Amino acid sequence: MIYRHVDYNEVIDILGKNQNNESLKDINVFVLRNITLEPIFDTYLKYYFCKLGYMPSIKYGELSDIFQEVATCKGLLNDSTDIVVVFIQLETLSRSITSTYLYTNNIEIEKEKNNITNYVEAIFNFIRKQTQAIILFVSFELPVYPLYGILDSQSETYQMGTINWLNNQLKHIIYKNANAYYIDINLCISRVGSKNFYDRRLWYATRTPYSKDAFQEISFEISKYVRAIYGINKKCIVLDCDNVLWGGVIGEDGLSGIILGPDYEGLAYYEFQQEIVNLYDRGVIIAICSKNNENDIWEVFNNHPYMILKRHHISASRINWDDKTNNIISISKELNISLESLVFVDDSEYEIELVNSILPQVETVHLQKNKYFTYRDIIVSCGLFDSL
């Protein structure tokens, strides 16, 4: 199954069961940071790496100036390093940009901006002297409560504009470095919500700024990059039809009776179909696997006025009363792609569990028909089809 919120104790339990799993590949991760992240971060990171088929060995640099750390890390960064994750929290790095911005003059602010840019570039250069590993650089956080209050977003010269400028400079530095990627932590904050992202008690006690929910979201975001970089992203989405592409059952409700359109409940299915078409436009293969009469299904595709997904979007279809596992295998062979490349989407828990048990290589997404309003968000947030 795809990502969902997982209790921390459940994560620890799953990791314990996978500790000696010989099918998991080794991967070496080195974390540079100026804040405390362990042990919560590496627990979640290991969990999501395991879901990708890897058991990571995670090492941390000293909790100190990152520049000094990469300059004197004594061979900890080397050719055996696969991934370097860099956390530079701006609050720890620069008080003049975060805490004292209001009474720091413009000349000093400009000087500090250039110092931070040069600092980041020097870190990249030192990392690259020691390893050609993947670099995942976490962006600077925007303040939840800017120092200028509501005025702050009205000018690029205030604190928010300055941090946005620094993040843009960070992107430019990353783009100049091969095998380096920008992790936008502000997207993670927006998904979790700032009130749930930070744990001030932990910050004051251990210099750990983030909550467990935040660590889970950051780890999941990193895993999406790892999935894409290592080519584990999915190539094809295989869709059921009734109560997935529309509400209701076409064989019982007829063309005029199914729920699909720009109003009320129908809008949820309408927007879900739009996301499927968006995947198509990104190069994802679309297939249909439905227990139905074939003529009924194509009548909806051809004649329903609010069908966004069209017949020309569909590369393969199995619309019959056969076992869905056999149909999925048949789709895989027709498209000449592996079962590992498929994602099967259905509203039936029985069908999902059947595929899970017989075809564990196939990723499954269970859409609960009483929660049709979540369909779009589930597909958007799953990260299964992300590519670089």
Secondary structure, DSSP 8 states (H G I E B T S, - for coil): -------HHHHHHHHHHHTT-TTSEEEEEEEEESS--TTHHHHHHHHHHHHTTEEEEEEE--SS-HHHHHHS-TTSSSTT--EEEEE--HHHH-HHHHTSGGGS-HHHHHHHHHHHHHHHHHHHHHHHHH---EEEEE-----SS-TTGGGGGG-TTSHHHHHHHHHHHHHHHHHTSTTEEEE-HHHHHHHH-HHHHB-HHHHHHHS--B-HHHHHHHHHHHHHHHHHHTT-S--EEEE--BTTTBBS-HHHH-TTTSB-SSSHHHHHHHHHHHHHHHHHHTT-EEEEEEES-HHHHHHHHHH-TT--S-GGGEEEEEEESS-HHHHHHHHHHHHT--GGGEEEEES-HHHHHHHHHH-TTSEEEE--GGGGGGHHHHHHHS-TT---
